């Protein structure tokens, strides 16, 4: 029983053992380094996951850019629409309608039209 206790006794603290080199296999190869294989596999998986996110991210970005351009276009069209509505309101008045007709050379019924030719050109 004394021998059993000595076998169970805790080891004395000793200096760390140096790492042993892997044994050379016949033919000069060192064998498969599974720790490196697992790291490379993990890296490949992570690159694959990132690759799966690239397509949707580009699509999202292009959608944001297109929405930005569409909002700018809508704002421009709203400004243009407001200008055209103001012009329509101005053209509905009788004075502007008469002014536009006279610019086109029209006269009221009963008025005498005069045409002046050969005027000197302005400065």
Secondary structure, 3 states (H helix, E strand, C coil): CHHHHHHHCCCCCCCCCCCCCCCCCCCCCCCCCHHHHHHHHHHHHHHHHHHHHHHHHHHHHHHHHHHHHHHHHHHHHHHHHHHHHHHHHHHCCHHHHHHHHHHCCCCCCCCCCCCCCCCCCCC
